[in-house]
Amino acid sequence: MALCVGSSRIDAQDLAQLAKVHFTNVGKYERGEAVPAADILNRIAKALEVTTDYLLNGTLQDKSADAISDEELLSQFRKIEKHPDDKKKLVKEFLDAFIFKADLQKQLAS
């Protein structure tokens, strides 16, 4: 089986050799049956040319998809992200104002 992570494509046996672990352990890590020690995780990350954070947490897109359950809102954020900085700043200012107003209304109501 070949793993594709970041810009790397590597065979599980090659990964095991580069990370200095037995190839069966690589399979266990993939299936979630075992967790590599920090030094092994670091060697795996180097072999795959990614960070340990990437291995532990996934991509920024993975994190945002996990954090935002509203698919429409997530899609809108992804579209806004492609706009120029001045447009993104405007959206952020609008969101800040909206959140501030909602928080203020909540405080006044209590």
C-alpha positions as CSV (number, residue, x, y, z in Angstrom):
1,M,0.0,0.0,0.0
2,A,1.3,3.5,-0.8
3,L,0.6,6.5,1.4
4,C,0.0,10.0,-0.1
5,V,0.7,12.8,2.3
6,G,1.6,16.3,1.4
7,S,3.8,16.1,-1.7
8,S,5.0,12.6,-0.8
9,R,4.0,9.2,-2.0
10,I,5.7,6.5,-0.1
11,D,5.2,2.7,0.3
12,A,4.4,1.6,3.9
13,Q,7.5,-0.6,3.9
14,D,9.7,2.3,2.8
15,L,8.1,4.5,5.4
16,A,8.8,1.9,8.1
17,Q,12.4,1.7,7.0
18,L,12.8,5.5,7.0
19,A,11.1,5.8,10.4
20,K,13.1,2.9,11.8
21,V,10.0,0.9,12.9
22,H,8.7,-2.5,11.9
23,F,6.4,-2.2,8.8
24,T,3.5,-3.9,10.8
25,N,3.6,-0.9,13.2
26,V,3.0,1.5,10.3
27,G,-0.2,-0.5,9.5
28,K,-1.3,-0.3,13.1
29,Y,-0.7,3.5,13.1
30,E,-2.8,3.8,10.0
31,R,-5.7,1.8,11.4
32,G,-5.6,3.5,14.7
33,E,-4.7,0.4,16.6
34,A,-1.5,1.9,18.0
35,V,-0.1,5.4,18.6
36,P,3.5,6.1,17.7
37,A,5.9,7.6,20.3
38,A,6.9,11.2,19.8
39,D,10.3,10.3,18.3
40,I,8.7,7.9,15.9
41,L,6.0,10.4,14.9
42,N,8.8,12.9,14.2
43,R,10.6,10.4,12.0
44,I,7.4,9.6,10.1
45,A,6.7,13.3,9.5
46,K,10.2,13.8,8.2
47,A,9.9,10.8,5.9
48,L,6.5,12.1,4.5
49,E,7.8,15.7,4.3
50,V,5.1,17.1,6.6
51,T,4.9,18.4,10.1
52,T,3.9,16.4,13.1
53,D,1.0,18.8,13.5
54,Y,-0.3,17.8,10.1
55,L,-0.1,14.1,11.1
56,L,-1.9,14.8,14.4
57,N,-4.5,17.3,13.3
58,G,-4.8,17.1,9.5
59,T,-5.0,20.1,7.2
60,L,-6.4,23.5,8.0
61,Q,-9.4,22.5,5.8
62,D,-9.9,19.4,7.9
63,K,-9.8,21.4,11.1
64,S,-12.3,24.0,9.7
65,A,-14.7,21.3,8.5
66,D,-14.6,19.7,12.0
67,A,-15.1,23.0,13.7
68,I,-17.9,24.4,11.6
69,S,-20.8,22.1,11.2
70,D,-22.8,24.5,9.0
71,E,-21.8,23.5,5.5
72,E,-23.2,26.6,3.8
73,L,-21.2,28.9,6.2
74,L,-18.1,26.8,5.7
75,S,-18.5,27.1,1.9
76,Q,-18.9,30.9,2.3
77,F,-15.7,31.2,4.4
78,R,-13.8,29.2,1.8
79,K,-15.1,31.5,-1.0
80,I,-14.2,34.6,0.9
81,E,-10.7,33.3,1.6
82,K,-10.0,33.5,-2.2
83,H,-10.8,37.3,-2.3
84,P,-8.2,40.1,-1.9
85,D,-7.1,41.1,1.6
86,D,-9.1,44.3,1.6
87,K,-12.3,42.4,0.9
88,K,-11.5,39.8,3.6
89,K,-10.9,42.6,6.0
90,L,-14.3,44.1,5.3
91,V,-16.0,40.7,5.9
92,K,-14.1,40.3,9.2
93,E,-15.1,43.8,10.3
94,F,-18.7,43.0,9.5
95,L,-18.5,39.8,11.5
96,D,-16.9,41.5,14.4
97,A,-19.7,44.1,14.4
98,F,-22.4,41.5,14.1
99,I,-20.9,39.5,17.0
100,F,-20.5,42.6,19.1
101,K,-24.1,43.6,18.6
102,A,-25.4,40.1,19.3
103,D,-23.3,39.9,22.5
104,L,-24.5,43.3,23.6
105,Q,-28.1,42.4,23.0
106,K,-27.6,39.2,25.0
107,Q,-26.1,41.1,27.9
108,L,-28.9,43.7,27.9
109,A,-31.5,41.0,27.9
110,S,-30.2,39.3,31.0
